[in-house]
Structure formats: structure tokens, C-alpha cells
């Protein structure tokens, strides 16, 4: 049991224990500045859990949410986590058809969505129980009614649930990463969920965690929940703005946060006088992942904030490595060594394990244990991701003689823009649905702010002119069917694609062809 600097004590028993011991301690500060205490949050979570059961949901059932950053996300993930349900967070920037697919594929029996999204979703493919946040929509109940009139006491037979996040693949359709329910009380499941956070040096007690990324992303969401279970206050920003971030760090005396390299780039782009205006000395833990961090950017951030940056290699499928701010300067560019109990194997194109320093696909797993997840409803994708007890998310890299892992590409074809994954096959399939497109290829080009930007290269159908009119038509087509972050920043045309003798598309040659070309006016 760790000492609590506020004068009491915090046990590592999660939200329920903190709410009982410190009901008046601030748990959440909303984007609007509302402060919610641990006692009030715990009561609200319990009421939502009771209501979900009253709606007929039981262990293994699914609750999906398409919500903006706010307390609703935390309430839902915590409520499902104590009654053995699956919680499916959905990217709220997806198009209505993309949202509807995930909701239907997951088998969600309850859906919570912001009012704007709710109004655009086809009711006939949605679950019966639907609640809106931030407004009203026909056929939906206000979110405030979820849990209303139900007891604030803990539900009986509490058992741990799971988050089932969706991740795309080379087929272009997102798949849920589904883990078996552990069948233990929620507190017993915290050890696994908080393992990474504890390795940063975080401890039960008081602290302030700042959320500056979308909570529906696996890493920001899990970090926010993990720090909340430790008794730390979670301050939620609606979206990231560099100067607002610095202001909030100073105003709330923030001790921890989770970021991506794009955030670092934007902070460093601020005038030095602006950066110096805000006191960031309270920061103790700045975790980052989501995309490779340029060595120069990370060096500058370490100079800016001191030894507080913790980098890891992870995905929805699992967390693999970790490097401390003290280790990294001796191994610039590394994403760390495998976590205790983790096995990492680099496998070359020939299927053999690569020697130290040799590149290949990164496979990982818990030593002596089978993989802990499957891709929901896709046994083929599940099987293709396995190599004995190891799995891969498709990343490529190498391991040096000291066991440090270095990334070369995060999935050879994957585009990572602002820390968000864009899968080329999904964008290509959408373009190919247009009658003027004979073939399409999507690649990522270097971008100084976003890391990468999405480039679509199109071979027009016979008889179709490759001109600005076609470019505008395809841009409108992408706008109708793809989330904003997936839409190509540029669309270029070719008469044919470079391919190998076997017909395989040579994406590297496409990238090289257009990397130095100016974007169209």
C-alpha cells in the first residue's frame, strides 16, 4: 500500500477502492472544466452497469461507443469492465458506413454516439438500445437516461470485461481484436492493464494525467483508465493544440500524458518564447508511441522537458518493448528492449530467424504462452498472424547485439499520419469502386508535420482523361466514403503501374517516383 501525498492512502484496488477512500478527490476534469469526484464517478459507473444488465445484457455482450473526448467514454469503459462485457470504442471520424460496419460486426447490443453521428447512421442496422451524447436524434435516447434511476452501489457478481478495439488489415476491413474474458474480479485484472504504466514509475496516490489524444485510440484510452485506477486525476482535452497543451500542463500541474511524434513536432514549432512562457516542470512521465519518432525530434524534446520520455512499441495486438529516457540516448532511434516475459523474433523474407542487425518482420509473444487474442469473426486473419506462439502486427525492424529493437517500417504498406494508421488497401478499394478508375495504389510520403501523408496514384479507365476534373471527382468520391484522415492529400495519375514479373505492385518505386514531385495546385 503506497503512501498518498494528500495524507491518506491509496490501495492498488482501482476506481472502486479510490472512490471509497477518497470520494471528494477530483477524478475527471472535463473539456468544459467540470470537475467530477471519484465518489461521483464511481456511483455513476455503478448505475450504468446496473442499467446495462437491466437492458438484458450479460457477460460477453457488447457495448459500442462513438463519442468525443469526455467523461462518457470513461464511464462506459469502466461500467462494462466490471460486469464482464466487451466495450468497443469506435473512431468518431469514420464515415457512417464505416461506423455501421463496426457496430454490426461487433454484435453490439447497446450503442452510444454523439448526436451528429447518430443522425447519419441507418437505424435499421443499429442495435435497439441507442443513446446520444451532446444533443438529440430521432429514435435515440439521451445519454443522461443511461443509468438514471439505478442504484449507485456496486453490482453483484462483479467480473472483468474487456476492450475490443478494431484495427484494419490488408483486406481493408477493420477487425476486432478480441481477448477471452478473464473470469476474475475487475481488480484482479488490473495487474495486466497497468503493467506498462507501473514500469514508467507511476504509483497509486495523487497525480494528474492529461489526455490530449482521442480516447477511442487504444493507447490514450488505456493510459487514461490506468492512471485513473491509480487514483490520479484525469484532465481531458477535446483535441490537441500545442499551446493549449502547455497551458494545461502548467494550470493543472500535470504529471503524466501520452503523446505521438506529431504532437512533439507541433510543440517544437511554437516560438521559443511561447514554449518558455509555460511551466512544464511538473511532468514526470511522457509516454509516446503510435509512429516512429525522428531521432532529432526526440533529442530536442529531451532537451526541452528533461528525462521524462518513455517510448514503447505496441499495437492493439500487444505491447512489445519499452525504453526509458535514461537508456535512449545511448541507443538513439530504438523503441526499447522486450518487456519482461516477452519474446521477440525477427524473421527474414526466407522464413528464417534473422541475425542481429539483419532486417525482417517483428514477431512477438509471451514466453511459453499461446497468443491471447483472435481477430473477431476472421479465423483466416487470426491464423495468418500466428507463428507458433508468436504473433505479428506486420512491423519490420531489427534487433542489435544488445537486444534493442529498431523499427524500419511500421507495416511495409501502412501509412501512419499523425500517429493514426491508414491502410492502403482500404483506400484503394474505395477508389476502385469508381467507374473512372482502372487501378489504384496508395502510399505514404514523408511529411514534416504529420510524419506521412496519403498519396493516391490512379490509372484511369480506358477512354478517361487524366485531368483536374477527374481529380476533383475522385476527391469528392473519397469525401463521401472515407474518414477525413484516410482521404488522399494528393491524387496523381499514371498510364500503368510498376510491377514485378509476378505482377506484384512495386510500392517503393511509386513512392520514389512521386516523393520529389510538387503537389498539384
C-alpha positions in Angstrom: 0.0 0.0 0.0 1.6 3.2 -1.2 1.6 6.5 0.8 -0.8 9.1 -0.6 0.8 12.6 -0.6 -2.6 14.1 0.2 -2.4 12.5 3.7 -4.5 9.3 3.2 -3.6 6.1 1.5 -4.4 4.6 -1.9 -4.5 0.9 -2.5 -4.0 -0.6 -5.9 -7.6 -1.7 -6.0 -8.8 0.5 -8.8 -11.5 3.0 -9.1 -13.9 1.4 -6.6 -11.3 1.5 -3.8 -10.2 5.1 -4.5 -13.9 6.2 -4.6 -14.4 4.6 -1.2 -11.3 6.1 0.4 -11.2 9.4 -1.4 -14.7 10.3 -2.7 -14.0 14.0 -2.9 -10.7 13.7 -4.7 -11.0 15.1 -8.3 -11.3 12.1 -10.7 -12.0 13.8 -14.0 -11.8 17.4 -15.3 -13.9 17.6 -18.5 -13.1 19.6 -21.6 -15.6 22.2 -20.3 -13.9 22.5 -16.9 -16.4 20.4 -14.9 -14.8 18.6 -12.0 -16.1 15.1 -11.2 -15.0 13.5 -7.9 -14.1 9.9 -7.5 -17.2 9.2 -5.4 -19.5 10.7 -8.0 -17.7 8.9 -10.9 -17.9 5.5 -9.0 -21.6 6.0 -8.4 -22.3 6.8 -12.0 -20.3 3.9 -13.3 -22.2 1.5 -11.0 -25.5 2.9 -12.1 -24.6 2.4 -15.8 -23.5 -1.2 -15.0 -26.9 -1.9 -13.4 -28.8 -0.3 -16.3 -26.9 -2.4 -18.9 -27.9 -5.5 -17.1 -31.5 -4.3 -16.8 -31.5 -3.9 -20.6 -30.8 -7.6 -20.8 -27.1 -7.6 -21.4 -24.9 -10.2 -19.7 -21.3 -11.5 -19.8 -19.8 -11.4 -23.2 -22.3 -8.9 -24.7 -21.0 -5.8 -26.5 -21.4 -2.1 -25.9 -20.1 0.2 -28.6 -19.4 3.9 -28.4 -18.7 6.7 -31.0 -18.2 9.6 -28.6 -16.0 12.7 -28.4 -13.4 13.0 -25.6 -15.3 13.4 -22.4 -16.4 11.6 -19.2 -18.9 9.4 -21.2 -16.0 7.3 -22.6 -14.6 6.7 -19.1 -18.0 5.8 -17.7 -18.7 3.3 -20.4 -15.3 1.6 -20.4 -15.4 1.3 -16.6 -19.0 0.2 -16.4 -18.5 -2.6 -18.9 -15.2 -3.6 -17.3 -16.9 -4.7 -14.0 -19.8 -6.7 -15.4 -17.9 -8.9 -17.9 -18.9 -7.1 -21.1 -16.9 -6.1 -24.2 -16.5 -2.4 -24.9 -15.9 -1.4 -28.5 -14.6 2.2 -29.0 -15.2 3.5 -32.5 -13.3 6.2 -34.2 -15.7 9.1 -34.5 -14.1 10.4 -37.6 -15.1 7.3 -39.6 -17.8 7.7 -42.3 -21.3 6.5 -41.4 -20.9 3.3 -43.4 -17.6 2.5 -41.7 -19.2 3.1 -38.2 -22.2 1.0 -39.1 -19.9 -1.9 -40.2 -18.0 -2.0 -36.9 -21.2 -1.7 -34.9 -22.8 -4.6 -36.8 -19.7 -6.8 -37.0 -19.1 -6.5 -33.2 -22.6 -7.6 -32.5 -23.2 -4.5 -30.2 -26.4 -4.6 -28.3 -26.0 -1.0 -27.0 -24.7 1.9 -28.9 -23.7 5.4 -27.6 -22.9 8.1 -30.2 -22.6 11.8 -30.5 -25.7 13.4 -31.8 -24.2 14.3 -35.2 -23.0 10.8 -35.9 -26.3 9.3 -34.6 -28.3 11.4 -37.1 -26.4 10.0 -40.0 -26.4 6.3 -39.1 -29.0 4.0 -40.7 -31.4 2.9 -37.9 -32.2 -0.4 -39.5 -28.7 -1.8 -39.0 -28.2 -0.5 -35.4 -29.0 -2.1 -32.1 -32.3 -1.5 -30.3 -30.8 0.4 -27.4 -29.2 3.7 -28.6 -28.2 6.8 -26.6 -26.9 10.1 -27.8 -24.3 12.5 -26.3 -24.3 16.2 -26.9 -27.8 16.5 -28.5 -30.8 14.6 -29.6 -31.6 12.4 -32.6 -34.8 10.7 -33.7 -35.0 7.1 -32.4 -32.3 7.7 -29.8 -32.5 8.3 -26.0 -30.4 11.0 -24.3 -27.2 9.5 -22.7 -28.3 11.0 -19.3 -31.0 8.4 -19.2 -28.4 5.6 -19.2 -28.1 4.7 -15.6 -30.8 7.1 -14.4 -32.8 5.7 -11.5 -30.5 2.8 -11.0 -28.6 2.2 -7.7 -25.1 3.8 -7.2 -23.9 0.8 -5.3 -21.6 -1.8 -6.8 -23.3 -4.5 -8.8 -23.3 -8.1 -7.6 -21.1 -10.7 -9.1 -18.6 -8.3 -10.5 -16.3 -9.8 -13.2 -13.8 -8.3 -15.5 -14.7 -7.3 -19.0 -12.5 -6.4 -22.0 -12.0 -3.7 -24.5 -12.3 -5.0 -28.1 -10.6 -2.4 -30.3 -10.9 -2.6 -34.1 -7.8 -2.5 -36.2 -7.7 -2.6 -40.0 -5.7 -5.0 -42.1 -4.5 -5.6 -45.6 -8.0 -6.7 -46.7 -9.2 -3.2 -45.9 -11.9 -4.2 -43.5 -11.3 -3.5 -39.8 -11.3 -6.4 -37.4 -11.9 -6.6 -33.7 -9.0 -7.8 -31.5 -10.9 -10.0 -29.1 -9.5 -11.5 -26.0 -11.2 -14.0 -23.8 -12.9 -12.7 -20.7 -10.5 -13.5 -17.8 -13.3 -14.6 -15.4 -11.8 -12.8 -12.4 -12.9 -9.7 -10.4 -12.1 -6.4 -12.1 -9.4 -5.6 -9.5 -7.5 -8.9 -10.3 -7.4 -7.9 -14.0 -5.7 -4.5 -13.3 -2.3 -6.1 -13.0 -2.1 -6.8 -16.7 -3.7 -3.5 -17.7 -1.4 -1.4 -15.5 1.8 -3.3 -16.0 3.2 -0.8 -18.5 2.2 2.3 -16.5 3.8 0.9 -13.4 7.1 0.4 -15.3 7.2 4.1 -16.0 7.4 4.6 -12.3 3.7 5.6 -11.7 2.3 4.6 -8.3 -1.0 4.7 -6.5 -1.7 8.1 -4.9 -2.2 11.5 -6.4 -1.1 12.7 -9.8 -2.6 14.4 -12.8 -2.8 12.7 -16.2 -3.6 14.8 -19.3 -5.5 13.3 -22.2 -4.5 15.2 -25.4 -5.3 12.4 -28.0 -8.6 10.8 -28.9 -9.7 8.4 -26.1 -11.0 5.9 -28.7 -7.5 5.1 -29.7 -6.2 2.1 -27.8 -3.1 3.8 -26.2 -4.6 7.1 -25.0 -7.7 5.3 -23.7 -5.9 2.6 -21.8 -3.4 5.0 -20.3 -6.2 7.3 -19.1 -8.1 4.4 -17.5 -4.9 3.0 -16.0 -3.9 6.3 -14.3 -7.5 6.8 -13.1 -7.4 3.4 -11.4 -4.2 4.5 -9.6 -6.1 7.4 -8.1 -4.8 10.1 -10.4 -6.9 12.9 -11.7 -7.6 12.7 -15.5 -7.8 16.0 -17.3 -9.4 15.7 -20.7 -8.7 18.0 -23.7 -11.2 17.9 -26.5 -8.4 17.8 -29.1 -4.7 18.7 -29.4 -3.5 22.2 -29.6 0.2 22.8 -28.8 -0.2 26.0 -26.8 -3.3 24.8 -25.1 -1.5 21.6 -24.1 1.4 23.6 -22.5 -1.1 25.9 -20.7 -3.0 22.9 -19.3 0.2 21.2 -18.1 1.0 24.4 -16.1 -2.5 25.1 -14.9 -3.2 21.5 -13.6 0.4 20.6 -12.7 0.2 17.6 -15.0 2.5 14.7 -14.1 1.8 12.3 -17.0 0.5 12.2 -20.5 0.5 10.1 -23.7 1.6 11.6 -27.0 2.6 10.8 -30.6 5.5 12.4 -32.5 3.2 14.8 -34.4 2.5 16.4 -31.0 6.2 16.9 -30.4 6.6 18.4 -33.8 3.9 21.0 -33.2 5.2 21.9 -29.8 8.7 22.4 -31.2 7.3 24.5 -34.0 6.0 27.1 -31.4 8.1 30.2 -30.9 10.7 29.6 -28.1 9.1 32.5 -26.2 5.8 30.7 -26.2 7.3 27.5 -25.0 9.2 29.2 -22.2 6.0 31.1 -21.1 4.6 27.9 -19.7 6.0 25.9 -16.7 6.2 22.2 -17.6 8.4 21.1 -14.7 5.6 19.1 -13.2 5.9 16.4 -16.0 7.3 13.1 -14.8 6.0 10.7 -17.4 5.5 11.4 -21.1 4.7 8.1 -22.8 4.8 8.0 -26.6 4.2 5.6 -29.4 2.0 5.4 -32.5 4.7 6.1 -35.0 8.5 6.1 -35.3 9.8 9.3 -33.7 12.6 11.1 -35.6 15.8 11.0 -33.6 16.3 14.8 -33.9 12.8 15.5 -32.7 13.2 13.2 -29.7 16.6 14.7 -28.8 15.1 18.2 -28.8 12.1 17.0 -26.7 14.5 15.5 -24.1 16.3 18.8 -24.0 13.0 20.6 -23.7 11.5 18.6 -20.9 14.3 16.5 -19.5 14.4 12.7 -18.9 10.7 12.1 -18.9 10.0 10.5 -22.3 9.2 6.8 -22.3 8.9 5.1 -25.7 7.4 1.7 -26.5 6.5 -0.5 -29.4 2.9 -1.6 -29.3 -0.3 -2.1 -31.2 -3.8 -3.2 -30.5 -2.4 -6.7 -30.6 0.0 -6.1 -27.7 2.8 -4.1 -26.2 6.3 -5.4 -27.1 9.2 -3.2 -26.0 10.0 -0.2 -23.7 12.9 2.2 -23.5 13.4 4.6 -20.6 14.6 8.2 -21.1 17.9 7.2 -19.5 18.6 4.4 -21.9 17.5 6.0 -25.2 20.5 8.5 -25.6 22.9 5.6 -25.8 20.7 3.9 -28.4 19.1 6.7 -30.4 16.2 5.5 -32.6 15.5 2.4 -30.5 12.0 1.5 -29.4 13.5 -0.4 -26.5 14.1 -4.0 -25.3 11.4 -6.6 -24.9 9.3 -6.3 -21.7 10.0 -9.0 -19.1 8.5 -12.3 -20.2 8.2 -11.1 -23.9 9.8 -12.9 -26.7 10.8 -11.0 -29.9 11.9 -12.8 -33.1 13.0 -11.1 -36.3 12.1 -13.3 -39.3 13.6 -12.6 -42.8 11.8 -13.0 -46.1 13.2 -16.5 -46.4 11.3 -17.5 -43.2 14.4 -18.0 -41.1 15.2 -16.1 -38.0 17.5 -13.1 -38.8 20.8 -12.5 -37.1 21.5 -9.4 -35.0 21.3 -6.3 -37.2 19.5 -8.0 -40.0 16.1 -6.7 -41.0 12.9 -8.7 -41.0 9.3 -8.9 -39.7 8.9 -8.5 -36.0 7.1 -11.4 -34.3 6.4 -11.3 -30.6 4.6 -13.1 -27.7 4.6 -14.1 -24.1 7.2 -16.7 -23.4 5.6 -20.2 -23.1 2.1 -18.9 -23.7 -0.2 -19.0 -26.7 -1.5 -15.8 -28.2 -4.1 -14.1 -26.0 -6.4 -12.8 -28.8 -8.1 -13.6 -32.0 -9.5 -11.4 -34.8 -13.2 -11.4 -34.3 -15.0 -13.4 -36.9 -11.9 -13.9 -39.1 -10.1 -17.2 -38.4 -8.0 -16.8 -41.6 -6.6 -13.5 -40.5 -6.1 -15.0 -37.0 -4.1 -17.9 -38.5 -2.1 -15.7 -40.8 -0.9 -13.6 -37.8 0.5 -16.7 -36.0 3.9 -18.3 -36.0 3.8 -20.9 -33.2 3.2 -19.0 -30.0 4.3 -15.7 -31.6 2.2 -13.1 -33.5 2.9 -10.1 -35.8 1.3 -6.8 -36.4 3.3 -6.6 -39.6 6.1 -4.3 -38.4 9.6 -4.7 -39.8 12.8 -3.9 -37.9 15.9 -5.4 -36.5 17.5 -6.2 -33.1 21.0 -5.1 -32.3 23.6 -7.1 -30.4 22.4 -5.7 -27.1 18.8 -6.8 -27.7 17.4 -3.3 -28.5 14.7 -3.3 -31.2 14.8 -0.7 -34.0 11.9 -0.1 -36.4 12.4 0.2 -40.1 8.8 0.5 -41.3 5.6 0.1 -39.4 4.0 -2.4 -41.7 5.5 -2.2 -45.1 2.4 -0.8 -46.8 1.0 1.0 -43.9 0.7 4.8 -43.8 0.9 6.5 -40.4 -0.3 10.1 -40.5 -0.4 12.0 -37.2 0.0 8.7 -35.3 -3.1 7.2 -37.0 -3.0 4.1 -39.2 -4.2 4.3 -42.7 -4.3 1.0 -44.6 -3.7 1.4 -48.3 -6.0 -1.5 -49.4 -9.0 0.2 -47.8 -8.5 3.5 -49.7 -7.6 1.6 -52.9 -10.8 -0.5 -52.8 -12.8 2.7 -52.3 -11.2 4.3 -55.3 -11.6 1.2 -57.4 -15.4 1.4 -56.8 -15.4 4.5 -59.0 -16.1 3.6 -62.7 -13.4 6.0 -63.9 -10.6 4.1 -62.1 -8.9 1.2 -63.7 -6.4 0.6 -61.0 -5.1 2.4 -57.9 -2.2 2.4 -55.5 -1.9 4.3 -52.2 1.4 5.0 -50.5 2.7 7.3 -47.8 5.0 10.2 -48.5 7.2 11.9 -45.9 5.5 14.9 -44.2 7.4 17.2 -41.8 4.3 17.7 -39.6 2.2 14.5 -39.9 5.0 12.0 -40.4 3.4 10.8 -43.6 0.7 12.0 -45.9 -1.6 9.8 -48.1 -0.8 9.8 -51.8 -3.2 8.0 -54.2 -1.9 7.1 -57.7 -4.6 6.2 -60.1 -4.6 4.6 -63.5 -7.7 5.9 -65.3 -10.1 3.6 -67.1 -9.7 3.4 -70.8 -11.1 6.5 -72.5 -11.0 8.6 -69.3 -8.9 11.7 -69.3 -6.4 12.1 -66.5 -7.1 15.8 -65.8 -8.1 18.1 -63.0 -11.8 17.3 -63.5 -11.2 13.7 -62.8 -9.0 14.6 -59.8 -11.8 16.7 -58.3 -14.4 13.9 -59.0 -12.2 11.4 -57.2 -11.6 13.7 -54.3 -15.4 14.1 -53.9 -15.8 10.3 -54.1 -13.3 9.9 -51.2 -15.0 12.6 -49.3 -18.3 10.6 -49.5 -17.0 7.3 -48.3 -13.8 7.7 -46.3 -12.9 9.3 -43.0 -11.0 12.6 -43.3 -7.7 11.1 -42.1 -7.9 8.4 -44.8 -8.5 10.7 -47.7 -5.6 11.2 -50.1 -3.8 14.5 -49.7 -2.8 14.1 -53.3 -4.1 12.2 -56.3 -1.7 11.6 -59.2 -2.2 9.7 -62.5 -0.1 7.1 -64.3 -0.6 5.2 -67.5 0.5 2.0 -65.8 2.0 0.8 -62.6 5.5 -0.6 -62.0 5.2 -4.3 -61.1 7.4 -7.3 -60.6 7.5 -10.2 -63.1 4.9 -12.0 -60.9 2.6 -8.9 -61.1 3.2 -7.6 -57.6 2.9 -3.9 -57.2 6.2 -2.2 -56.5 5.1 0.4 -54.0 8.6 1.6 -53.3 9.1 2.6 -56.9 5.8 4.5 -56.8 6.9 6.3 -53.6 10.3 7.2 -55.2 8.5 8.4 -58.4 6.4 11.0 -56.6 8.4 11.8 -53.4 10.1 14.8 -55.1 7.1 15.9 -57.2 5.2 19.0 -56.1 1.6 18.7 -55.2 -0.9 19.9 -57.8 -2.1 23.5 -57.4 
